[in-house]
């Protein structure tokens, strides 16, 4: 007979939930305040004179701070980057999990070793590559670098190792080739891992701040994290506009997670079973 959770357990759950929700709630509340009220001390819990002025400035593609355009840039870059990561990682992970070729273990070891290299080490080499490809100040500079990251390859390999080999052997007996097995048998059974990797890759690209500042120069081509930093002035800060922009940035991520949370939980639970 399973023991029912104690009262202390539920208190801890409630406290952790509040720890996550309260900053988000404060962000939304501040976005409806005036500039003066957002800077009062002590701060007000409820806007005394609620206004949607901040969202009026945010939800525009023109003007000095085109936050909506930054959001569209971020979404396009993150979505295409996530698709590219999933395509590369799934094929590389399947090859390392199922195919036999020379130096396979050595190649996998080298891939794992790159996980321990700080990301800042790759800033200058990637910048020079983007310059050679003439991709500076374009979204391609945000989409392509990192598409063959080690984490995605490792994650997919671990998931593929947990898929029974009997499925592939049966398909081989029926005359299927390697590509047919990969696309029609392996990938449909790897939906949780694919969804998990898609979400993680999307979030990583969506939240990236340093790299867009390196490769994007035109204000209208910035992404949300880089663009929102421009909203903070030297002498005064429009906190409602910053919070409205942060709210706009959070909405797509929350919607994405609501739709794929079941696959994400299953993918994390099933990956890493075999080494």
C-alpha positions as CSV (number, residue, x, y, z in Angstrom):
1,X,0.0,0.0,0.0
2,X,1.4,3.3,-1.1
3,X,1.9,6.0,1.6
4,X,0.0,9.3,1.0
5,X,2.2,12.4,0.8
6,X,2.6,14.2,4.1
7,X,1.6,17.7,4.8
8,X,5.2,18.8,4.7
9,X,5.5,17.5,1.2
10,X,2.6,19.6,0.0
11,X,3.9,22.6,1.8
12,X,7.2,22.2,0.0
13,X,5.5,21.8,-3.4
14,X,3.4,24.9,-2.8
15,X,6.5,26.9,-1.8
16,X,8.4,25.7,-4.9
17,X,5.4,26.6,-7.1
18,X,5.2,30.1,-5.7
19,X,9.0,30.5,-6.2
20,X,8.4,29.9,-9.9
21,X,5.1,31.7,-10.4
22,X,5.6,34.9,-8.4
23,X,8.4,36.3,-10.6
24,X,6.3,35.7,-13.7
25,X,3.3,37.3,-12.0
26,X,5.3,40.3,-10.9
27,X,6.6,40.7,-14.5
28,X,3.0,40.8,-15.9
29,X,1.8,43.2,-13.1
30,X,4.7,45.6,-13.7
31,X,4.0,45.6,-17.5
32,X,0.6,47.3,-16.8
33,X,2.1,50.1,-14.5
34,X,3.1,53.6,-15.4
35,X,6.8,54.5,-15.5
36,X,6.5,56.4,-12.2
37,X,4.6,53.7,-10.4
38,X,7.1,51.0,-11.5
39,X,9.8,52.9,-9.7
40,X,8.1,53.6,-6.4
41,X,9.5,52.4,-3.1
42,X,8.0,50.4,-1.7
43,X,6.5,48.9,-4.9
44,X,2.8,48.5,-5.3
45,X,1.3,45.0,-5.6
46,X,-1.6,46.1,-7.8
47,X,-1.3,48.8,-10.5
48,X,-3.0,52.0,-9.1
49,X,-3.6,53.3,-12.6
50,X,-3.4,50.3,-15.0
51,X,-2.4,51.0,-18.6
52,X,-1.5,49.0,-21.6
53,X,0.8,51.6,-23.0
54,X,3.8,49.3,-22.7
55,X,2.1,46.7,-24.9
56,X,1.2,49.4,-27.4
57,X,4.9,50.2,-27.8
58,X,5.9,46.5,-27.8
59,X,3.4,45.2,-30.3
60,X,4.7,47.1,-33.3
61,X,7.1,46.3,-36.1
62,X,8.2,49.9,-36.5
63,X,9.4,52.7,-34.2
64,X,12.6,52.9,-32.3
65,X,12.2,49.6,-30.5
66,X,10.4,47.1,-32.8
67,X,10.0,44.4,-30.1
68,X,7.4,42.5,-32.2
69,X,9.9,42.2,-35.1
70,X,12.6,41.1,-32.6
71,X,10.1,38.4,-31.5
72,X,9.5,37.2,-35.0
73,X,13.3,37.1,-35.7
74,X,13.8,35.1,-32.5
75,X,11.0,32.7,-33.5
76,X,12.2,32.2,-37.0
77,X,15.8,31.6,-35.9
78,X,14.9,29.3,-33.0
79,X,12.5,27.2,-35.0
80,X,14.8,26.7,-38.0
81,X,17.7,26.0,-35.6
82,X,15.7,23.4,-33.7
83,X,14.7,21.6,-36.9
84,X,18.3,21.6,-38.1
85,X,19.6,20.3,-34.8
86,X,17.0,17.5,-34.8
87,X,17.9,16.5,-38.4
88,X,21.6,16.3,-37.7
89,X,21.4,14.8,-34.3
90,X,19.0,12.1,-35.2
91,X,21.0,10.9,-38.2
92,X,24.4,11.1,-36.3
93,X,22.9,9.5,-33.2
94,X,21.4,6.6,-35.2
95,X,24.7,5.9,-36.9
96,X,26.6,5.9,-33.6
97,X,24.0,3.7,-32.0
98,X,23.3,1.1,-34.6
99,X,25.8,1.1,-37.5
100,X,29.3,-0.5,-37.3
101,X,32.2,1.4,-38.8
102,X,35.9,2.0,-38.0
103,X,36.7,4.3,-35.1
104,X,33.1,4.6,-34.1
105,X,33.9,4.6,-30.3
106,X,36.8,7.0,-30.8
107,X,34.5,9.4,-32.8
108,X,31.9,9.2,-30.1
109,X,34.5,9.9,-27.4
110,X,35.7,13.0,-29.2
111,X,32.1,14.2,-29.5
112,X,31.6,13.8,-25.8
113,X,34.8,15.6,-25.0
114,X,33.5,18.7,-26.8
115,X,30.8,18.9,-24.1
116,X,33.5,20.0,-21.6
117,X,34.8,22.8,-23.8
118,X,33.4,26.2,-22.7
119,X,31.1,27.8,-25.3
120,X,33.0,31.1,-25.3
121,X,35.9,29.2,-27.0
122,X,33.9,28.9,-30.1
123,X,32.8,32.5,-30.4
124,X,35.7,33.7,-32.5
125,X,36.0,30.7,-34.8
126,X,32.3,30.8,-35.5
127,X,32.4,34.5,-36.1
128,X,35.2,34.1,-38.7
129,X,33.2,31.3,-40.4
130,X,30.1,33.5,-40.5
131,X,32.2,36.2,-42.0
132,X,33.6,33.8,-44.7
133,X,30.1,32.7,-45.6
134,X,28.9,36.4,-45.7
135,X,26.2,35.5,-43.1
136,X,27.0,38.3,-40.6
137,X,23.9,40.4,-39.8
138,X,21.6,37.7,-41.1
139,X,19.5,35.0,-39.3
140,X,21.7,32.3,-40.8
141,X,24.4,33.2,-38.3
142,X,21.9,32.2,-35.6
143,X,20.5,29.1,-37.3
144,X,23.5,27.1,-38.5
145,X,26.2,27.4,-35.7
146,X,25.6,24.8,-33.1
147,X,23.4,22.6,-35.3
148,X,25.8,19.7,-34.9
149,X,26.2,20.1,-31.1
150,X,27.4,17.2,-29.1
151,X,24.5,17.1,-26.6
152,X,21.9,16.4,-29.3
153,X,24.0,13.6,-30.8
154,X,24.6,12.1,-27.4
155,X,20.9,12.4,-26.4
156,X,19.6,10.8,-29.6
157,X,22.2,8.0,-29.4
158,X,21.1,7.1,-25.9
159,X,17.5,7.0,-26.9
160,X,18.1,4.9,-30.0
161,X,20.0,2.3,-27.9
162,X,16.9,1.7,-25.9
163,X,14.8,0.8,-29.0
164,X,14.6,-3.0,-29.4
165,X,16.8,-4.3,-32.3
166,X,14.1,-6.8,-33.2
167,X,12.2,-4.0,-34.9
168,X,15.0,-3.4,-37.3
169,X,15.8,-7.1,-37.8
170,X,12.2,-7.7,-38.8
171,X,12.2,-4.8,-41.3
172,X,15.5,-6.2,-42.8
173,X,13.9,-9.6,-43.3
174,X,11.0,-7.8,-45.1
175,X,13.6,-6.2,-47.5
176,X,13.8,-2.7,-46.0
177,X,17.0,-0.7,-46.5
178,X,18.8,1.4,-43.8
179,X,17.1,4.6,-44.8
180,X,13.6,3.1,-44.8
181,X,14.3,1.6,-41.3
182,X,15.5,4.9,-40.0
183,X,12.6,7.0,-41.4
184,X,9.7,4.6,-41.0
185,X,10.6,2.6,-37.9
186,X,13.2,4.4,-35.8
187,X,12.0,8.0,-36.0
188,X,8.3,7.2,-35.3
189,X,9.4,5.3,-32.2
190,X,11.6,8.2,-31.1
191,X,8.9,10.9,-31.0
192,X,9.5,11.7,-27.3
193,X,13.2,12.2,-27.8
194,X,12.7,14.3,-30.9
195,X,10.1,16.5,-29.1
196,X,12.5,16.9,-26.1
197,X,15.4,17.8,-28.3
198,X,13.3,20.2,-30.3
199,X,12.1,22.1,-27.2
200,X,15.6,22.2,-25.7
201,X,17.2,23.4,-28.9
202,X,14.4,26.0,-29.4
203,X,14.8,27.4,-25.9
204,X,18.6,27.5,-26.1
205,X,18.5,29.5,-29.3
206,X,15.5,31.7,-28.1
207,X,17.3,32.7,-24.9
208,X,20.7,33.2,-26.5
209,X,22.0,36.7,-25.7
210,X,25.8,36.9,-26.3
211,X,26.0,35.4,-29.8
212,X,23.3,37.6,-31.4
213,X,25.2,40.7,-30.1
214,X,28.3,39.4,-31.9
215,X,26.8,38.8,-35.3
216,X,23.8,41.1,-35.7
217,X,24.4,44.8,-36.2
218,X,21.1,46.2,-37.6
219,X,18.5,47.1,-34.9
220,X,15.6,45.6,-37.0
221,X,17.4,42.2,-37.2
222,X,18.1,41.7,-33.5
223,X,16.5,39.0,-31.5
224,X,14.4,39.5,-28.4
225,X,17.2,38.9,-25.7
226,X,19.6,41.2,-27.5
227,X,16.9,43.8,-28.4
228,X,15.4,44.0,-24.9
229,X,18.8,45.1,-23.6
230,X,18.5,48.3,-25.7
231,X,15.3,49.3,-23.8
232,X,17.4,50.2,-20.7
233,X,18.6,53.8,-21.1
234,X,21.6,55.4,-19.6
235,X,19.7,57.7,-17.2
236,X,16.1,56.2,-17.0
237,X,14.6,52.8,-17.6
238,X,11.1,52.1,-18.9
239,X,10.4,49.1,-16.7
240,X,6.9,48.5,-18.0
241,X,8.1,48.3,-21.6
242,X,10.9,45.9,-20.5
243,X,8.5,43.7,-18.6
244,X,6.0,43.8,-21.5
245,X,8.7,42.7,-23.9
246,X,9.7,39.9,-21.4
247,X,6.1,38.8,-21.3
248,X,5.9,38.6,-25.0
249,X,9.1,36.6,-25.0
250,X,7.8,34.1,-22.5
251,X,4.4,33.4,-24.1
252,X,5.6,31.3,-27.1
253,X,7.9,29.2,-24.8
254,X,5.0,28.5,-22.4
255,X,2.6,27.6,-25.3
256,X,5.2,25.3,-26.8
257,X,5.8,23.5,-23.5
258,X,2.1,23.0,-22.9
259,X,1.7,21.1,-26.2
260,X,4.8,18.9,-25.9
261,X,5.2,18.4,-22.1
262,X,4.1,14.8,-22.3
263,X,6.7,14.0,-24.9
264,X,9.4,15.9,-23.0
265,X,8.8,14.0,-19.8
266,X,8.8,10.7,-21.6
267,X,11.9,11.5,-23.6
268,X,13.9,12.5,-20.5
269,X,12.7,9.4,-18.7
270,X,13.7,7.0,-21.5
271,X,17.0,8.5,-22.6
272,X,20.2,7.5,-21.0
273,X,19.0,4.0,-20.1
274,X,21.9,2.3,-21.9
275,X,25.5,3.4,-22.1
